[in-house]
Amino acid sequence: MLPRPSGRQAALSVAVLVAANLPLLRAWTLHFGATEAELDAELPGDDLLEDAGLVATRAVTIDAAPEDVWRWVVQLGQGRGGFYSYDWLENLVGCDVQSAQTIEERWQQLSPGDLVHLHPRVALEVAEVAPARALVLRSVPDPDQPPAPYEYTWAFALRRSRGGTTRLVVRERYGYRSGWSAAVAEPTAALSFVMTEKMLRGIRDRAERTV
């Protein structure tokens, strides 16, 4: 009979197993739901940060036309339609978000230069709007805040697929500004995976329910 491992040995084994699989886990969270073609594709907003230190591309198939999916995407934002994710988590840090369950005409218009708030004191600027095709947001310097450790773009690309469905591809790009930028961007991207996975499902479920 083999000797039973001690608690310390078992914990060490688990730690080694987790460490060995971290690269695979990281790749899975950064590429969740995306095809190889989507990972390799150039998307709107890529040119705003050509030398990104970290890129996350995630996607979902939605059984609705791009025009129907777009109506949910365009109303994203704090003080608007929310993010269709874990509102309670966002509100723990004061975001004051309530994800919409209906399409609101008052939130259906965005133009380049508009601000989309993530938090009452944090906003991204609209860089590109192409109805039913793409929405690109980017970070902007805040003169009242210290410089951020990285530049950031957040792109939503809608592609018509077979059978009238839509591929919604969401890409985040982090442009590092210093040697320690990765230390901030990596955990941010990990948390973003949790919120984005829920957001993709939230948009999907709402769009499919309302077509």
Contacts in CASP RR format, 6 or more apart in sequence:
PFRMAT RR
TARGET T0000
AUTHOR 0000-0000-0000
METHOD contacts of the structure
MODEL  1
MLPRPSGRQAALSVAVLVAANLPLLRAWTLHFGATEAELDAELPGDDLLE
DAGLVATRAVTIDAAPEDVWRWVVQLGQGRGGFYSYDWLENLVGCDVQSA
QTIEERWQQLSPGDLVHLHPRVALEVAEVAPARALVLRSVPDPDQPPAPY
EYTWAFALRRSRGGTTRLVVRERYGYRSGWSAAVAEPTAALSFVMTEKML
RGIRDRAERTV
5 13 0 8 1.000
26 190 0 8 1.000
29 56 0 8 1.000
29 189 0 8 1.000
29 190 0 8 1.000
29 193 0 8 1.000
30 54 0 8 1.000
30 55 0 8 1.000
30 56 0 8 1.000
30 57 0 8 1.000
30 58 0 8 1.000
30 189 0 8 1.000
30 193 0 8 1.000
31 39 0 8 1.000
31 56 0 8 1.000
31 57 0 8 1.000
31 58 0 8 1.000
32 58 0 8 1.000
32 59 0 8 1.000
32 193 0 8 1.000
32 196 0 8 1.000
32 197 0 8 1.000
33 58 0 8 1.000
33 59 0 8 1.000
33 60 0 8 1.000
34 57 0 8 1.000
34 58 0 8 1.000
34 59 0 8 1.000
34 169 0 8 1.000
35 59 0 8 1.000
38 57 0 8 1.000
38 59 0 8 1.000
38 167 0 8 1.000
38 169 0 8 1.000
39 57 0 8 1.000
41 169 0 8 1.000
43 57 0 8 1.000
43 134 0 8 1.000
43 155 0 8 1.000
43 157 0 8 1.000
43 169 0 8 1.000
43 171 0 8 1.000
44 128 0 8 1.000
44 130 0 8 1.000
44 133 0 8 1.000
44 134 0 8 1.000
44 136 0 8 1.000
44 155 0 8 1.000
44 157 0 8 1.000
45 127 0 8 1.000
45 128 0 8 1.000
45 136 0 8 1.000
45 138 0 8 1.000
45 153 0 8 1.000
45 155 0 8 1.000
45 171 0 8 1.000
45 173 0 8 1.000
46 153 0 8 1.000
46 155 0 8 1.000
46 171 0 8 1.000
46 173 0 8 1.000
48 127 0 8 1.000
48 136 0 8 1.000
48 138 0 8 1.000
48 153 0 8 1.000
48 173 0 8 1.000
49 151 0 8 1.000
49 152 0 8 1.000
49 153 0 8 1.000
49 173 0 8 1.000
49 174 0 8 1.000
49 175 0 8 1.000
51 175 0 8 1.000
52 173 0 8 1.000
52 174 0 8 1.000
52 175 0 8 1.000
53 173 0 8 1.000
53 174 0 8 1.000
53 175 0 8 1.000
53 176 0 8 1.000
53 181 0 8 1.000
53 182 0 8 1.000
53 185 0 8 1.000
54 172 0 8 1.000
54 173 0 8 1.000
54 174 0 8 1.000
54 175 0 8 1.000
54 176 0 8 1.000
54 182 0 8 1.000
54 185 0 8 1.000
54 186 0 8 1.000
54 189 0 8 1.000
55 171 0 8 1.000
55 172 0 8 1.000
55 173 0 8 1.000
55 174 0 8 1.000
56 171 0 8 1.000
56 172 0 8 1.000
56 189 0 8 1.000
56 192 0 8 1.000
56 193 0 8 1.000
56 196 0 8 1.000
57 169 0 8 1.000
57 170 0 8 1.000
57 171 0 8 1.000
58 169 0 8 1.000
58 170 0 8 1.000
58 171 0 8 1.000
58 193 0 8 1.000
58 196 0 8 1.000
58 197 0 8 1.000
58 200 0 8 1.000
59 167 0 8 1.000
59 168 0 8 1.000
59 169 0 8 1.000
59 170 0 8 1.000
59 200 0 8 1.000
60 167 0 8 1.000
60 168 0 8 1.000
60 200 0 8 1.000
60 201 0 8 1.000
60 203 0 8 1.000
60 204 0 8 1.000
61 161 0 8 1.000
61 165 0 8 1.000
61 166 0 8 1.000
61 167 0 8 1.000
61 168 0 8 1.000
61 204 0 8 1.000
62 69 0 8 1.000
62 165 0 8 1.000
62 166 0 8 1.000
62 167 0 8 1.000
62 168 0 8 1.000
62 203 0 8 1.000
62 204 0 8 1.000
62 207 0 8 1.000
62 208 0 8 1.000
63 164 0 8 1.000
63 165 0 8 1.000
63 208 0 8 1.000
63 211 0 8 1.000
64 165 0 8 1.000
64 166 0 8 1.000
64 207 0 8 1.000
64 208 0 8 1.000
64 210 0 8 1.000
64 211 0 8 1.000
65 160 0 8 1.000
65 164 0 8 1.000
65 166 0 8 1.000
65 211 0 8 1.000
66 132 0 8 1.000
66 133 0 8 1.000
66 158 0 8 1.000
66 159 0 8 1.000
66 160 0 8 1.000
66 166 0 8 1.000
67 131 0 8 1.000
67 132 0 8 1.000
68 166 0 8 1.000
68 207 0 8 1.000
68 210 0 8 1.000
68 211 0 8 1.000
69 132 0 8 1.000
69 158 0 8 1.000
69 166 0 8 1.000
69 168 0 8 1.000
69 203 0 8 1.000
69 207 0 8 1.000
70 131 0 8 1.000
70 132 0 8 1.000
70 133 0 8 1.000
70 158 0 8 1.000
71 103 0 8 1.000
71 108 0 8 1.000
71 207 0 8 1.000
72 84 0 8 1.000
72 103 0 8 1.000
72 203 0 8 1.000
72 206 0 8 1.000
72 207 0 8 1.000
73 135 0 8 1.000
73 156 0 8 1.000
73 158 0 8 1.000
73 168 0 8 1.000
73 203 0 8 1.000
74 107 0 8 1.000
74 108 0 8 1.000
74 109 0 8 1.000
74 110 0 8 1.000
74 129 0 8 1.000
74 131 0 8 1.000
74 135 0 8 1.000
75 81 0 8 1.000
75 82 0 8 1.000
75 100 0 8 1.000
75 103 0 8 1.000
75 104 0 8 1.000
75 107 0 8 1.000
75 108 0 8 1.000
76 82 0 8 1.000
76 83 0 8 1.000
76 84 0 8 1.000
76 116 0 8 1.000
76 135 0 8 1.000
76 156 0 8 1.000
77 83 0 8 1.000
77 97 0 8 1.000
77 116 0 8 1.000
77 117 0 8 1.000
77 118 0 8 1.000
78 95 0 8 1.000
78 96 0 8 1.000
78 97 0 8 1.000
78 117 0 8 1.000
78 118 0 8 1.000
78 119 0 8 1.000
78 120 0 8 1.000
79 96 0 8 1.000
79 97 0 8 1.000
79 117 0 8 1.000
80 100 0 8 1.000
80 107 0 8 1.000
80 116 0 8 1.000
80 117 0 8 1.000
81 98 0 8 1.000
81 99 0 8 1.000
81 100 0 8 1.000
81 104 0 8 1.000
81 107 0 8 1.000
82 97 0 8 1.000
82 98 0 8 1.000
82 99 0 8 1.000
82 100 0 8 1.000
83 90 0 8 1.000
83 97 0 8 1.000
83 99 0 8 1.000
83 195 0 8 1.000
83 199 0 8 1.000
84 99 0 8 1.000
84 100 0 8 1.000
84 198 0 8 1.000
84 199 0 8 1.000
84 202 0 8 1.000
84 203 0 8 1.000
84 206 0 8 1.000
85 99 0 8 1.000
85 195 0 8 1.000
85 196 0 8 1.000
85 198 0 8 1.000
85 199 0 8 1.000
85 202 0 8 1.000
86 194 0 8 1.000
86 195 0 8 1.000
86 198 0 8 1.000
87 97 0 8 1.000
87 98 0 8 1.000
87 99 0 8 1.000
89 195 0 8 1.000
90 97 0 8 1.000
90 195 0 8 1.000
91 97 0 8 1.000
93 119 0 8 1.000
94 119 0 8 1.000
94 120 0 8 1.000
95 118 0 8 1.000
95 119 0 8 1.000
95 120 0 8 1.000
96 119 0 8 1.000
96 120 0 8 1.000
99 202 0 8 1.000
100 107 0 8 1.000
101 206 0 8 1.000
103 210 0 8 1.000
110 116 0 8 1.000
110 126 0 8 1.000
110 129 0 8 1.000
110 135 0 8 1.000
111 126 0 8 1.000
111 129 0 8 1.000
112 126 0 8 1.000
112 127 0 8 1.000
112 128 0 8 1.000
112 129 0 8 1.000
113 125 0 8 1.000
113 126 0 8 1.000
113 127 0 8 1.000
114 125 0 8 1.000
114 126 0 8 1.000
115 123 0 8 1.000
115 124 0 8 1.000
115 125 0 8 1.000
115 126 0 8 1.000
116 123 0 8 1.000
116 124 0 8 1.000
116 125 0 8 1.000
116 126 0 8 1.000
116 137 0 8 1.000
117 123 0 8 1.000
118 124 0 8 1.000
123 140 0 8 1.000
124 137 0 8 1.000
124 138 0 8 1.000
124 139 0 8 1.000
124 140 0 8 1.000
124 152 0 8 1.000
124 154 0 8 1.000
125 137 0 8 1.000
125 138 0 8 1.000
125 139 0 8 1.000
125 140 0 8 1.000
126 135 0 8 1.000
126 136 0 8 1.000
126 137 0 8 1.000
127 136 0 8 1.000
127 137 0 8 1.000
127 138 0 8 1.000
127 153 0 8 1.000
128 134 0 8 1.000
128 135 0 8 1.000
128 136 0 8 1.000
129 135 0 8 1.000
129 136 0 8 1.000
132 158 0 8 1.000
133 157 0 8 1.000
133 158 0 8 1.000
134 155 0 8 1.000
134 156 0 8 1.000
134 157 0 8 1.000
134 158 0 8 1.000
135 155 0 8 1.000
135 156 0 8 1.000
136 153 0 8 1.000
136 154 0 8 1.000
136 155 0 8 1.000
136 156 0 8 1.000
137 153 0 8 1.000
137 154 0 8 1.000
137 155 0 8 1.000
138 151 0 8 1.000
138 152 0 8 1.000
138 153 0 8 1.000
138 154 0 8 1.000
139 148 0 8 1.000
139 151 0 8 1.000
139 152 0 8 1.000
139 153 0 8 1.000
141 147 0 8 1.000
141 148 0 8 1.000
147 177 0 8 1.000
148 177 0 8 1.000
149 176 0 8 1.000
149 177 0 8 1.000
149 178 0 8 1.000
149 180 0 8 1.000
149 181 0 8 1.000
149 184 0 8 1.000
149 185 0 8 1.000
150 174 0 8 1.000
150 175 0 8 1.000
150 176 0 8 1.000
150 177 0 8 1.000
150 181 0 8 1.000
150 184 0 8 1.000
150 185 0 8 1.000
151 174 0 8 1.000
151 175 0 8 1.000
151 177 0 8 1.000
152 172 0 8 1.000
152 173 0 8 1.000
152 174 0 8 1.000
152 175 0 8 1.000
153 171 0 8 1.000
153 172 0 8 1.000
153 173 0 8 1.000
154 170 0 8 1.000
154 171 0 8 1.000
154 172 0 8 1.000
155 170 0 8 1.000
155 171 0 8 1.000
155 172 0 8 1.000
155 173 0 8 1.000
156 168 0 8 1.000
156 169 0 8 1.000
156 170 0 8 1.000
157 168 0 8 1.000
157 169 0 8 1.000
157 170 0 8 1.000
157 171 0 8 1.000
158 166 0 8 1.000
158 167 0 8 1.000
158 168 0 8 1.000
158 169 0 8 1.000
159 166 0 8 1.000
159 167 0 8 1.000
159 169 0 8 1.000
160 166 0 8 1.000
161 167 0 8 1.000
166 207 0 8 1.000
168 200 0 8 1.000
168 203 0 8 1.000
168 204 0 8 1.000
170 196 0 8 1.000
170 199 0 8 1.000
170 200 0 8 1.000
172 189 0 8 1.000
172 192 0 8 1.000
174 181 0 8 1.000
174 185 0 8 1.000
174 188 0 8 1.000
174 189 0 8 1.000
175 181 0 8 1.000
175 185 0 8 1.000
176 182 0 8 1.000
176 185 0 8 1.000
END
